[in-house]
Amino acid sequence: MTETDPSAVPDSPDAWRALAAEWATTSGVHWRRHTELVQAAATHLGAAPHDPHTLAWALGVLALAVRLEGMELPDAAPVVAALTAAAERLDGEPCAHADHPYLTDFDDKALDWTFRPEEMALRVVGVGLPLDDPGRWRCPHNVAGFVRAAAEAVFPGTFDDVPVRAPAGIGRGLKFIADVVYDHPYGDPYETLVDNARELLEAARDDTPELPGLVVVNCALLWYAVSERVDSVEVLDEIIAAHEAASRRCLEAPACDHAAHPDLSDFEEYRRDAELMLTPGGRRAYRWRQRSLGGLPLEAWTCRDNSGVEAEIALEELREARANLAAEDG
């Protein structure tokens, strides 16, 4: 693919198509090109928020944010500053619309837009099908909403009043874990057990926000870890060490007053929510869905007190399984 000049405004339909194709396909958040495209779109927005192409630039950032997989954009500060300034300048415009597409064209249940951002960007600039309701789409309040959504996508926690798309990897990221949970492991199940235990240990040591989600994931693997399928004391020692670290870290938190916590009895029921807990964008997406459709608040999922209790319960079974295995080996 021929690279476009992201600092220039495309001057033809073909140029817009080429830029939109880059928005949709440029992978790797640490690649120079991905950063260039995000920064250029944000620069255009910050320089001229009332430009007729403003909405297209915001949609371009949303398209590029898919590759972030729910994580923050590296060095996001200047991008967020430009997007925030543009949104503030647009929000002051008068508006008589009852609603706007940045809210109505988002599927709260699926946590995804009902359109492809890069394709809608082309429609906005007059390339492709015409807009169904151009007045609502081009309304400054709608444009400001998409600009805020773009800022939230590249740096979760920036705005709390816009929809948040679930990370693109949802449904795939816990594939190997699901294979072990359902006793049809793909590859070496020990690797899945140990890799997830090490992630849990690291999160406990570094005290990261992902810790409660990783407790849930490792608890889902518990039945396999304590079953006769695991005949390695060394594997159990790694898993135990991770749960001990998680328990110590989580139980540093004060006791909670939540009315309820997630029911972890059926992995398939909570699998998608657990995966949302593993990234900043995923947690924000869960919060948006909960506010729109109901369910347990995010704070119940990320509760350190409950995570510590779950880790302690798991430890009882893990220590018993290790003792039994050691006795057999002895």
Buried (B, 14 or more C-beta within 10 A) or exposed (E): EEEBEBEEBBEEEEBBBBBBBBBBEBEEBEEEEBBBBBBBBBBBBBEBBEBEBBBBBBBBBBBBBBBBBBBBBEEBEEBBEBBBBBBEBBBEEEEEEEEBBBBEBBEBEEBBBEBBBBBBBBBBBEBBEEBEEEEBBBBBBBBBBBBBBBBBBBBBEBBEEBBBBBBBBBEEBBEBBBBBBEEEBEEEBBEBBBBBBBBBBBBBEEEBEBBBBBBBBBBBBBBBBBEEBBEEBEBBEBBBBBBBBBBEBBBEEEEBEEEEBBEBEEBEEBBBBBBBBBBBBBBBBBBBBBEBEEBBBBEBBBBBBBBBBBBBBBBEBBBEBBEEBEEEEE
